[in-house]
C-alpha cells in the first residue's frame, strides 16, 4: 500500500506502526485525530494548558487545533471531518499553529495505546 490510514491521537500514538510505515515508504495518515472528542483526552490538563497558550481567538476550539498540530508535527496526514462549515474553516487555522518540541513531547507522553474507534461490524479486536 502507499497509504495506511489508521486511528491516531495522543492516547494512541502507534509508534511501531509509524516506524514500520516510514521504513517501507508507506504514508501514515491519521484517522480520528480528535479521538471523537473523547472526554478522557479532551479534558486532559496537558491538552487544556497547551490550548490555552495557543488560543488567540476564543471562538476557535484550540484543543482541536492542538491535537491536529501535534499530529502534523510528525509529518502525518490529517483528515479532520466536519459537516459544520465554521469548523472546517477553523480546522485550517492549524496551519498557523506551531507547537514547541517540549509541548510535542508532553502530549506524546499521554499515550495509553487506547483506541476509541470500534469496528464491531467487522469483528476486529
N, C-alpha and C positions, 0 to 999 in steps of 0.2 A: 504493500500500500504506500501511497505517497503522503497521506494524511491520516492521523489517528485522532479522532475526536472523542474525548472522554471527560468524565466529571473531574473537575479540578478547582480547588479553592483552598484556603488556608487550613481547613480541617482535613483535607485530602490532597496532599501535595504530590504524591505519586513519583517520588524522586527516581526510583529504579526504572519505572516505565519511561519517564522523561529521558533518562540517560540512555536507555535502550533505543528509543526513537532517534535520539541525536546520533548515536553510533551507526545507525542503519540508514540515516538520511531521510527519516520519516518526520514530517512536520507535525508537531504536537499542538493540537487545538483544544482549547478549554470549552467544555460544555458545562453549563450551570456554574459559571464563575461566581455568582452571587449566592450559591448554595440555597437557592429558593428562599432567600431571606430568612434562613433558619435562625430562630432566636438565640440558640447557643453561640452562633458565630456573630450575628449582628449586634448582640449585647455585650460582646467581649470588650473589656476595657482597653485592650491594645488597639482594636479597630476604632473604638469611640474616640480615644485620645488622638490617634493619628488623623482621624476625620476632622476633629476639632482644629488641629493645627493647619490643615489644608483647606478648610471650608471658608471660601471668600464670599460665597453667596448663600444665604440661609435657605433660599428656595431649592437648592440642589441637595440631594441626599449624598453627602460627602462620604458616608460609609460605603455606598455602592461604588463610588469613584475610587476609593482606596483599594477595594478588592480588585477592581479592573486594572488599576495602575500596578498593583502588586503582581498580577498575572503577566502583564506586559513587560514588567522588569526582567522576566525570564526569557523574553523573546517568544512568548507563547501567543498564539492567535486566540482572540476572544470573540464571542458572538453573543453579546447581551441581547436578550429578546424583550420586546415590549410592544404592546398594541397601542400604548399611550404616546401620542406624538411628542408631548413635552418631555417624557422620559427618554425617548430616542434622542432628542436634541441634547438633553442633559448628559447622556452617556458619551457623547462626542467630546465633552469637556475633559474627559480623561486624558486627552492628548496633551493638555497643558499641565497635567499633574505629574510631578517627578518626586518619587519617594527617595529618601536618603538610604544609604546602604544599611544603616542601623535600623531604620523603620522596616525595611525589607526583611532583615534578619529576625527582628522581633515578631513580625507577622508570620514568617515561615515557622518559627518555633511553636506556633499554635497547632501544628499538625497532630491529628489524632488517628490518622488512617481511617477516617469516618466518612462514608458516603451517605448522601441524603436522597439520592435518586434510586428508586426501586424499579426493577424490571420484572415485576411479578408475573406478568403475562408470558414472559419467556422462560420462567423458572430459572433465572440466573441468580446465583448466590454470591 
